[in-house]
Amino acid sequence: MSTKVDKIVKTYQVLAQIPTVIGADLRANGIVRSAWSQRNIEKGKTVKFVKDVFVSDFKKVAESLPLDISTEALSKTSLSEKFRAVLRENDNKYYLEIWQDYNIIRTVDLNALDIHGPVYADVEFSSLEWSPDEKKVLYVAEKKPPKSDPFYKRKAPLSNDGGSGDEEKTKGEEYLFVQDWGEQLVGKKKSVLVEYDIENDSVEILKGIPDNICVAQPKYSPDGKYIIGVAYNTEYRKLGLIYCSNRDSTVFKLDFEGNFLKLQLEDLAVKSPIFTPDGQSLVWLQRKTGGPHASAMALVKANLPLTENTAPRVVVDIVENVIKIQNEESFYGLYNTGFPKRPWASANRLLLNTNQKYTINSYVIDIGSGHVTNLKFDDGSQTVTDVYGDTVLAVQRNYLKPDKLVIGKLPGAGNESSISWTDLTTTQVIPGLENCFYKYLDLSADSVSDSVSSFNAIYVGPKNGNEKSVPLIVWPHGGPHSAFANYCIMEASLFASFGFGILFINYRGSIGSGQSSVEFLLGKIGTSDVADCIVAVDKALETFPWLNPNSLALVGGSHGGFLVTHLSGQYPERFKAVVARNPVIDVASMSIISDIPDWCYVEAGEEYTQQGKIDNDILIAMRKASPIVHAHKVKAPTLLQIGSKDLRVPSHQGTEYHLRLKANGVTTRMNLYDDNHPLGTVPNEMDNIINSLLWIKEHLGIE
């Protein structure tokens, strides 16, 4: 056993050394700076590093060695490239650094100032922005809570001036509950905008933001006279924000006299407002509030100046099913919630990235006409990271190869699809996957009467083999309104390197296939998504004769865990091993304690509200849709990987299922990690992935 485990650990170590691009930008001096992340097993952390590539005439001339930037939470180079701002975080201490040329000219210990709480560096709220004159830097932080004393506290002796020396404090509010924004945003309750003045070496909290508003993603106007961003409404409850694009929000404007304005966008949720290159308009992404947590977005544009009654014009609307775009290509809509840091090419052309069925694609959108053009890439997924003039930097990736950085010159309007890419980095097939391939499967549901019937899956694994010789891992994604896309997944690489085929399933309800598909699943969880998984398995077994129908395992997390526990309960004879990570087991009980109770209602086909009388029928509908009702039928050995700090799918979901399986005589094991929903820390990830592989091999009888 030890030798087998050692081999798995060594393979994991090799795969852990494969880095992932987390950002890349173009410099005026011909330097391409890319940022990468990589697991460091010895440190038990994910480390970040930058690497410079020197480019001349779109060809790589030289490159630098990597430089570790793991302590940089955020960084931003000024427009002139004379300055660089760095927010550095170390053991919950925050430092703002200003670099000029070859040296650091300012360092600010933000904790020592004690004028605000922790600085935000998450994807939902954070910004680090230079003012147009490059004299100030803007960021987002937690509002410092008011100090409070207990009702009784012995006072210090009076000072000579007759005072105690303490500032006035309220009494009896030490334990006042203030809700935060939930999973992975713990402690973030009330955001404030903070401006650092470089010349005066001073930090100021900007005034004027209402108490019932949390601000996010702020940016300076082109003239530097005001700030725009996203305003989240916090009444009457904060619902979990991460992975959720449906929260009540609008665009705000704040000037430096404290005048706050928000657009009256009723029943809408907005993301990522940015200025057009001419500074005359604002564009952003929006959708209706409520409903599924992720869905198609509309790209809209509003002319300046902003007023409360500014009404945006739709540039690219939400796509219900599929439309034809430039070059007669199929387009399923926008599902992105943000843009590259610099997304603009000449002639008001916006570049962005979005899911499309089984890939992530990059597109050019003409802001005037709304024409959409695909920057086509046929071997996986492609994401644009930066645009400088008409020079475009992008990352190309697929299941079998690590990230590759490419550069190209964007052709004129109407001809963008003919862009030619030059490699700036090289990649080879991931070790152990030399005999593997991927194949897209376009599928149709068994029920011809359904309003939406099409969905898809992706097979990754051996490209051949003896008949019925290859075990198959069936893997539906979480969400449920997300999607698998063709890029390197370390866990899948590990499974495939040990001879497994993998079937990634984008069942109906997934993003990237039209808004109608997203909404189809509502009220049908536990039925249509389960049925789609069975159709996908049958098609894979029919298409790839080397797959063994008697050696099927299930792997899934969150809603994927919901599905694999459903599948093992509804089809107890078919699947031989199960791994479920933070699975949704009982939707009814989850609706009481999760940071996203609305998910439980919406997915069960009901509208979420806490007003009025509790409707027991809704709770019953949630329970009937849950895997817990099939637990007594399960036969497959089941491994549960659970995060004790998970606020999205709280750990009691897994605990209850584990104990119920034990009571019914099912072989089961539960690992409990000191982690949140993704189980993303390096030690926990390593443990759960290797244990998953060992569990599957053991219970499929594979040596």
Buried (B, 14 or more C-beta within 10 A) or exposed (E): EEEBEEEBEEBBEBBBEBBBBBBBBBBEEEBBBBBBBBBBBEEEBBBBBBBBBBBEEBEBEEBEEBEEBBBBBBBBBBEEEEBBBBBBBEEEEBBBBBBEEEEEEBEBEBBEEEBBBBBBBBEBBBBBBBBBEBBBBBBBBBBEEEEEBEEEEEEEEEEEEEEEEEEEEEEEEEEEEEEBBBBBBEEBBBBBBBBBEBEEEEBBBBEBBEEEBBBBBBBBBBEBEBBBBBBBBBEEEBBBBBBBBBBBBBBBBBBBEEEBBBBEBEEBBBBBBBBBBEEEBBBBBBBEBBBBBBBBBBBBBBEBEBEEEBEBEEBBBBBBBBBEBBEEBEBBBBBBBBBBBBBBBEBBBBBBBBBBBBBBBBBBBBBEEBBBBBBBBEEBBBBBBBBBEBBBBBBBBBBBBBBBBBBBEBBEBEEBBEBEBBEBBEBEEBEBBEEBEBEBBEBEBEEEEBEBBBBBBBBBBBBEBEEEBBBBBBBBBBBBBBBBBBBBBBBBBBBBBBBBBBBBBBBBBBBBBBBBBBBBBBBBBBBBBBBBBBBBBEBBBEEBEBBBEEBBBBBBBBBBBBBBBBBBBBBBEBBBBBBBBBBBBBBBBBBEEBBBBBBBBBBBBBEBEEEEEEEEEBBEBBBBBBBBBBBBBBBBBBBBBBBEBBBBBBBBBBBBBBEBBEEEEBBBBBBBBEBBBBBEBBBBBBBBBBBBBBBBBBBBEBE
